[in-house]
Amino acid sequence: MQDSSFAWTFTSIWETRISREKLCYNARMKSGIEIRGTGSSLPERVISNQYLACHFGIRERDIVRKTGIHERRWAQEKEASSDLATRASRIALNNAGLDAKELDLIVLSSTSPDMMFPSTACILQANLKAKMIPAFDIQASCSGFLFGLSIAENFLKQTRSKNALVVASEVKSRMLNLRDSGTSILFGDGAGAVVLSKSKRKEGILSINLHSDGTKHDYIQLRAGGSRTPPSVETLRKGLHYLEMKGTLVYRSAVLCFGKAIHEALASQAIEMEQIACFIFHQANLRLLEKIIEKYRIPGEKVEMTIQKYGNTSSASLPITLDQAVSKKKLKNGDLLLFASFGGGVTWASALYRW
């Protein structure tokens, strides 16, 4: 009789505990995750087309014709990814009305970190004087910001944590071969950040879709410096520490993958293109963006642009472009935003957000 009573009591307690955990889990899943603050940081050093035209012996108008870029920013000699990330993060935290000590997670996207290890996110954590929370880097090339956004969103949904910082910071200028005009005229440096918080709204982030195709890993690469091809006098002599890009293949893949990303985002929420108030695209090349706008019949005035004055800032381009739209007060409550990106790996991603 005692054994039976004990078993019943134990079962009852266990079922009650499971029921409570389910309620807590469901509550977490129903809570929305919203962008509470944005920020960006660009180096002060402006690299004009005139400078590059003189360096490469080409015409300024040819740079504009090929890329749509008029200028870009390159970091100063002692400026690193963590410096840009710190400035962008402080602005985002200030705009969110939060102290760094209120953060529960830091995710930083970069293909140009301060060093191989420790992570640039840990350096950022120290700079911000944040608590001993998880802080780590991810690398998904130009799609890195959306990969980081997805990680932070799921972390907040699955835990009792309230606030996360997602940063993308790039100093690609250090990886450019200044004898290769094809890459050197494209890339700029910069950082963008967003503070994500749990919200009573069920909206905010509506969906995020992430993809990779490793069979095309050699489309954009930096061959030396890792465990496969460690640094040596020979790798330096051959210029293997510079960014290499198969331009034609990248362009063709980008147009195709951008289309996939856009349509997947719309289909995920059964939304029509006309309902999107603002498109935040990876700022790869103005000619590529114009092709996408034309091919998918997107109203040009709905596409936020930063490529002309900042160049291709890799994974930082999405949060930088978002911060510009916010600073211009272009977004209003209820607006639907569509994010889309394409990058090395190759990777592509999209997200839908209700402002």
C-alpha positions in Angstrom: 0.0 0.0 0.0 2.9 2.3 0.9 4.7 1.5 -2.3 1.5 2.2 -4.3 1.0 5.5 -2.5 4.6 6.5 -3.1 4.4 5.7 -6.8 1.2 7.7 -7.2 2.7 10.7 -5.4 5.9 10.5 -7.4 4.0 10.2 -10.6 1.8 13.2 -9.7 4.8 15.4 -8.9 6.6 14.4 -12.1 3.5 15.1 -14.2 3.0 18.5 -12.6 6.7 19.3 -13.2 6.4 18.3 -16.9 3.2 20.3 -17.2 4.9 23.4 -15.8 7.9 23.0 -18.0 5.6 22.7 -21.1 3.8 25.9 -20.1 7.1 27.7 -19.7 8.4 26.3 -23.0 5.2 27.4 -24.8 5.3 30.8 -23.2 8.9 31.2 -24.5 7.9 30.1 -28.0 5.0 32.5 -28.1 7.1 35.5 -27.1 8.3 37.7 -29.9 11.9 38.7 -30.5 12.4 42.3 -31.6 15.2 44.6 -32.6 15.4 47.1 -29.7 18.3 49.2 -31.0 20.6 49.5 -34.0 24.1 51.0 -34.4 26.9 51.3 -37.0 30.4 52.4 -37.2 32.5 53.3 -40.2 36.2 54.2 -40.3 37.0 57.9 -40.9 39.4 57.2 -43.7 37.6 57.7 -47.0 39.0 55.9 -50.1 37.8 57.7 -53.2 37.5 56.4 -56.8 40.1 59.0 -57.7 42.6 57.4 -55.4 42.0 53.9 -56.8 41.9 55.1 -60.4 45.3 56.6 -60.0 46.7 53.5 -58.2 45.4 51.1 -60.8 45.7 53.3 -63.9 42.0 53.1 -64.7 39.2 55.7 -65.1 37.0 56.7 -62.2 33.9 56.3 -64.4 34.8 52.7 -65.1 34.8 52.0 -61.4 31.3 53.5 -61.1 30.1 51.7 -64.2 31.2 48.3 -62.9 30.3 48.6 -59.3 28.1 51.7 -58.7 30.5 52.6 -55.8 31.7 56.2 -55.4 33.8 55.8 -52.2 34.4 53.3 -49.4 35.9 53.4 -45.9 39.2 51.6 -45.0 40.4 51.2 -41.4 43.3 53.1 -40.0 46.6 51.2 -39.5 45.8 50.4 -35.8 42.0 50.0 -36.2 40.8 46.4 -36.0 37.4 44.6 -36.3 36.9 44.7 -32.5 37.3 48.5 -32.5 34.6 49.0 -35.1 32.4 46.4 -33.4 32.7 48.1 -30.0 31.7 51.5 -31.4 28.7 50.1 -33.3 27.6 48.0 -30.2 27.7 51.0 -27.8 25.5 53.0 -30.2 23.1 50.1 -30.5 23.0 49.6 -26.7 22.4 53.3 -26.2 19.6 53.4 -28.7 18.1 50.3 -27.0 18.3 52.0 -23.6 20.3 49.1 -22.2 23.6 48.7 -20.3 26.1 46.1 -21.5 25.7 44.3 -18.2 22.1 43.5 -19.2 23.2 41.4 -22.1 22.8 37.6 -22.0 24.6 36.7 -25.3 27.0 38.2 -27.8 27.3 36.8 -31.3 29.8 38.4 -33.7 30.1 37.7 -37.4 33.4 38.4 -39.1 35.6 36.9 -41.8 38.3 39.5 -40.8 38.6 39.0 -37.0 41.3 40.6 -34.9 43.1 37.2 -34.8 42.4 33.5 -35.2 41.7 33.2 -31.5 40.5 34.2 -29.0 37.3 35.3 -30.6 36.7 38.9 -31.5 33.4 38.6 -29.6 35.4 38.0 -26.4 37.5 41.1 -27.0 34.2 43.0 -27.6 32.8 41.6 -24.4 35.8 42.9 -22.5 35.6 46.3 -24.2 31.9 46.6 -23.3 32.5 45.4 -19.7 29.6 42.9 -20.2 29.0 40.0 -17.8 30.5 36.6 -18.1 27.9 35.6 -20.7 28.4 33.4 -23.8 30.4 35.4 -26.5 31.6 33.8 -29.7 32.3 34.4 -33.4 30.7 32.9 -36.4 31.8 32.9 -40.0 29.3 32.7 -42.9 30.8 35.4 -45.1 28.3 38.0 -46.2 25.4 36.1 -44.8 26.9 36.1 -41.4 24.6 38.7 -39.8 21.5 36.7 -40.6 23.2 33.5 -39.3 24.0 35.3 -36.1 20.5 36.7 -35.9 19.0 33.2 -36.1 21.3 31.9 -33.3 20.4 34.8 -31.0 16.7 34.5 -31.7 16.7 30.8 -30.9 18.8 31.4 -27.8 16.4 33.9 -26.4 13.4 31.7 -27.2 14.8 28.6 -25.6 16.2 30.2 -22.4 15.2 32.6 -19.7 17.6 35.2 -21.2 16.2 38.6 -22.3 18.7 40.4 -24.4 21.3 39.6 -27.0 23.8 41.6 -29.1 24.3 40.6 -32.7 27.3 42.3 -34.4 28.9 42.1 -37.8 32.3 43.7 -38.2 34.7 43.6 -41.1 38.1 45.0 -42.0 38.4 43.5 -45.4 40.9 46.1 -46.6 43.7 44.2 -44.9 43.0 41.2 -47.1 42.9 43.0 -50.4 45.6 42.6 -53.1 46.3 46.1 -54.2 47.5 44.7 -57.5 44.0 43.3 -58.1 41.6 46.0 -59.2 38.7 43.5 -59.4 38.5 43.1 -55.6 40.2 46.2 -54.3 37.6 48.6 -55.8 34.7 46.6 -54.2 35.3 46.2 -50.5 35.0 48.6 -47.6 35.3 48.3 -43.8 32.6 48.8 -41.2 30.5 47.3 -38.4 26.8 47.2 -37.6 25.0 45.9 -34.5 21.5 45.2 -33.2 20.2 44.5 -29.7 17.6 41.8 -29.7 15.1 41.5 -26.8 12.2 39.4 -25.8 8.9 41.2 -26.4 5.3 40.8 -25.5 4.6 41.3 -29.2 4.3 38.0 -31.1 5.9 39.6 -34.1 9.3 41.2 -34.5 11.3 38.4 -36.3 8.8 36.4 -38.3 11.1 34.0 -40.1 14.8 33.3 -40.9 16.0 31.0 -43.6 19.6 29.9 -43.9 21.4 27.9 -46.7 24.9 26.9 -47.7 26.4 25.1 -50.7 29.9 23.9 -49.9 30.5 22.6 -53.4 31.1 26.2 -54.4 33.5 27.0 -51.5 36.2 28.2 -53.9 34.2 31.0 -55.5 35.3 33.4 -52.8 38.3 32.4 -50.6 41.4 33.3 -48.7 43.6 30.3 -49.2 46.5 30.7 -46.7 46.7 31.2 -43.0 44.7 28.2 -41.8 45.7 24.6 -40.9 45.6 23.4 -44.6 48.0 26.1 -45.8 49.8 27.6 -42.8 51.6 30.9 -43.2 55.1 30.8 -44.6 57.5 32.8 -46.7 56.2 30.9 -49.7 52.5 31.7 -49.1 53.4 35.3 -48.7 55.5 35.3 -51.9 52.5 33.8 -53.8 50.0 36.3 -52.4 47.8 33.5 -50.9 46.8 35.7 -48.0 44.7 37.9 -50.2 41.0 37.6 -50.9 40.3 35.8 -54.2 37.0 35.9 -56.1 35.7 34.2 -59.2 33.7 37.2 -60.3 31.5 35.8 -63.1 30.6 32.7 -61.1 29.9 34.8 -58.0 27.6 37.1 -59.9 25.6 34.3 -61.5 25.2 32.5 -58.3 24.3 35.7 -56.4 21.4 36.5 -58.8 20.0 33.0 -58.5 20.4 32.7 -54.7 19.0 36.2 -54.0 15.9 35.2 -55.9 15.6 31.9 -53.9 16.1 33.8 -50.7 13.5 36.5 -51.5 10.8 34.0 -52.5 11.5 31.7 -49.6 11.0 34.6 -47.2 7.7 35.6 -48.8 6.4 32.0 -48.9 7.3 31.3 -45.3 4.6 33.8 -44.2 2.4 33.7 -47.3 3.2 37.3 -48.0 3.1 39.1 -51.4 6.0 41.2 -52.6 3.8 44.3 -52.6 3.4 44.0 -48.8 7.1 44.6 -48.1 7.8 48.2 -47.1 11.6 48.0 -47.1 14.1 45.6 -48.6 17.5 45.4 -46.8 19.9 43.6 -49.2 23.5 42.7 -48.9 25.3 45.5 -50.5 27.6 43.5 -52.8 27.6 45.6 -56.0 25.1 48.2 -57.3 24.9 46.5 -60.7 24.0 43.2 -59.0 21.3 44.9 -56.9 19.9 46.7 -60.0 19.7 43.3 -61.7 17.8 41.8 -58.8 15.4 44.8 -58.6 14.7 44.5 -62.3 14.4 40.7 -62.5 12.1 40.4 -59.5 10.2 43.7 -60.2 10.9 45.3 -56.9 10.2 49.0 -56.6 13.6 50.7 -56.4 12.4 53.2 -53.8 11.8 50.4 -51.4 15.4 49.1 -51.5 17.7 50.8 -49.0 21.2 51.5 -50.4 24.6 52.1 -48.8 26.8 50.6 -51.5 27.5 53.9 -53.2 29.3 55.5 -50.2 30.5 52.5 -48.2 31.2 49.8 -50.8 30.8 46.1 -50.0 31.3 45.7 -46.2 30.6 41.9 -46.3 28.5 40.7 -43.3 28.4 44.2 -41.9 26.4 45.6 -44.8 23.0 44.4 -43.6 23.1 45.9 -40.1 24.8 49.1 -41.5 22.0 49.5 -44.1 19.3 48.8 -41.5 20.8 51.4 -39.2 20.8 53.9 -42.0 17.1 53.2 -42.6 16.4 53.7 -38.9 18.5 56.9 -38.7 16.6 58.3 -41.7 13.3 57.5 -39.8 12.3 55.5 -42.9 10.6 52.7 -41.0 7.3 52.9 -39.1 5.4 50.6 -36.8 3.9 47.6 -38.7 6.2 47.9 -41.7 7.4 44.6 -43.1 11.1 44.3 -43.8 12.7 41.7 -46.0 16.4 40.9 -45.5 18.4 38.9 -48.1 22.1 38.1 -48.5 24.6 36.0 -50.5 28.2 35.3 -49.7 31.2 33.0 -49.7 30.8 29.4 -48.8 28.6 29.8 -50.7 25.9 30.9 -48.3 22.6 32.7 -48.7 19.9 33.7 -46.3 16.7 35.7 -45.8 14.6 37.0 -43.0 11.2 38.7 -42.6 10.7 41.2 -39.8 7.7 43.2 -38.6 8.9 46.6 -37.4 
